[in-house]
Amino acid sequence: RVPGKASQQQVWFRHRDPLPDDHVLHICALAYMSDLTLLGSAQVNHLEVRKHMNIASLDHAMWFMRPFRADEWLLYDQSSPSATGGRALTQGKIFNQYGEMVAAVMQEGLTRYNRGFVPPAE
């Protein structure tokens, strides 16, 4: 990890099946999907030990900016400005296929090495 440099990743995603025209359903689908990869952004600079780690969401907040469809392609721009002491702060911005931000996300997560794994010295 480079001190002072946030871990970053971008993910394209969508619900694989067409969804009905119910905006609340699209919000619920996006809220669920937004939790699937965000904590992974805290592990980007630790790829060599990533497979030896468990992560869990502690809290997850979202803000919705404009209507969207969860069954259309969305770009999830993710970063982790801080990961230390077994905790990670992650943030994300979700854009529709026209480049408009449709949602913002903040999440704090717990990170732990698997039992018995000794990480390499830095």
C-alpha positions as CSV (number, residue, x, y, z in Angstrom):
1,R,0.0,0.0,0.0
2,V,1.3,3.4,-0.9
3,P,0.9,5.8,2.1
4,G,-1.6,8.5,1.4
5,K,-2.9,6.8,-1.8
6,A,-6.4,5.4,-1.8
7,S,-7.1,2.0,-3.2
8,Q,-9.4,2.2,-6.2
9,Q,-11.3,0.0,-8.6
10,Q,-14.2,0.4,-11.1
11,V,-16.9,-2.2,-11.7
12,W,-19.6,-2.4,-14.4
13,F,-22.7,-4.1,-13.1
14,R,-26.5,-4.6,-13.6
15,H,-29.3,-6.9,-12.5
16,R,-29.1,-9.8,-14.9
17,D,-32.9,-10.1,-15.4
18,P,-35.3,-7.3,-16.6
19,L,-37.1,-5.7,-13.7
20,P,-40.6,-4.2,-13.7
21,D,-41.0,-0.4,-13.9
22,D,-41.1,0.0,-10.1
23,H,-38.6,2.6,-8.9
24,V,-38.6,1.3,-5.3
25,L,-37.6,-2.2,-6.6
26,H,-34.7,-0.6,-8.6
27,I,-33.6,1.2,-5.4
28,C,-33.7,-2.0,-3.4
29,A,-31.8,-3.9,-6.1
30,L,-29.1,-1.3,-6.3
31,A,-28.8,-1.1,-2.5
32,Y,-28.2,-4.9,-2.4
33,M,-25.8,-4.9,-5.4
34,S,-23.8,-1.9,-4.0
35,D,-22.6,-4.0,-1.0
36,L,-21.2,-6.9,-3.1
37,T,-17.9,-5.4,-4.2
38,L,-17.3,-2.1,-2.3
39,L,-15.2,-3.5,0.5
40,G,-13.0,-5.2,-2.1
41,S,-11.7,-1.7,-3.0
42,A,-9.9,-1.7,0.4
43,Q,-8.0,-4.9,-0.7
44,V,-6.8,-3.6,-4.1
45,N,-3.3,-2.8,-2.7
46,H,-3.1,-6.1,-0.9
47,L,-3.8,-8.6,-3.7
48,E,-1.1,-11.0,-2.6
49,V,-3.0,-11.7,0.7
50,R,-6.5,-10.9,-0.4
51,K,-7.5,-14.6,-0.6
52,H,-6.4,-15.0,3.1
53,M,-8.8,-12.3,4.3
54,N,-12.4,-12.2,5.4
55,I,-14.4,-9.0,5.2
56,A,-17.8,-7.9,6.6
57,S,-19.8,-4.8,6.3
58,L,-20.3,-2.9,9.5
59,D,-22.5,-0.1,8.1
60,H,-23.6,1.0,4.7
61,A,-25.2,4.3,3.7
62,M,-26.6,5.4,0.3
63,W,-27.8,8.6,-1.3
64,F,-29.9,8.5,-4.5
65,M,-29.4,11.4,-6.9
66,R,-31.8,10.7,-9.8
67,P,-33.9,7.9,-11.2
68,F,-32.1,4.9,-12.8
69,R,-32.7,1.3,-13.8
70,A,-30.8,-1.4,-11.9
71,D,-31.2,-3.7,-15.0
72,E,-29.2,-1.3,-17.2
73,W,-25.4,-1.1,-17.0
74,L,-24.1,1.1,-14.2
75,L,-20.5,2.0,-13.4
76,Y,-19.4,1.7,-9.8
77,D,-16.3,3.9,-9.1
78,Q,-15.0,2.7,-5.7
79,S,-12.2,3.8,-3.5
80,S,-10.9,3.2,0.0
81,P,-9.2,6.3,1.5
82,S,-8.3,4.4,4.8
83,A,-7.8,0.8,5.8
84,T,-6.0,0.2,9.1
85,G,-6.3,-1.7,12.3
86,G,-8.7,-4.3,10.9
87,R,-11.2,-1.7,9.6
88,A,-11.7,-0.1,6.2
89,L,-13.6,3.0,5.1
90,T,-14.9,2.7,1.5
91,Q,-16.8,5.0,-0.8
92,G,-18.4,4.7,-4.1
93,K,-20.1,6.7,-6.8
94,I,-22.5,5.0,-9.2
95,F,-23.1,6.3,-12.7
96,N,-25.6,5.4,-15.4
97,Q,-24.5,4.7,-19.0
98,Y,-24.8,8.4,-19.8
99,G,-22.2,9.4,-17.2
100,E,-24.8,10.8,-14.7
101,M,-24.2,10.0,-11.1
102,V,-27.3,8.2,-9.8
103,A,-26.1,7.2,-6.3
104,A,-23.3,7.7,-3.7
105,V,-22.3,5.1,-1.1
106,M,-20.2,5.1,2.1
107,Q,-19.3,1.9,3.9
108,E,-17.2,0.9,6.9
109,G,-16.0,-2.7,7.0
110,L,-14.2,-5.2,9.2
111,T,-11.2,-7.0,7.7
112,R,-9.5,-10.0,9.3
113,Y,-6.9,-12.5,8.2
114,N,-8.0,-16.1,8.2
115,R,-7.1,-18.1,11.3
116,G,-3.5,-19.3,11.2
117,F,-2.4,-17.0,8.3
118,V,0.7,-14.9,9.0
119,P,0.9,-11.9,6.7
120,P,4.3,-11.1,5.1
121,A,6.4,-8.4,6.7
122,E,6.0,-5.0,5.0
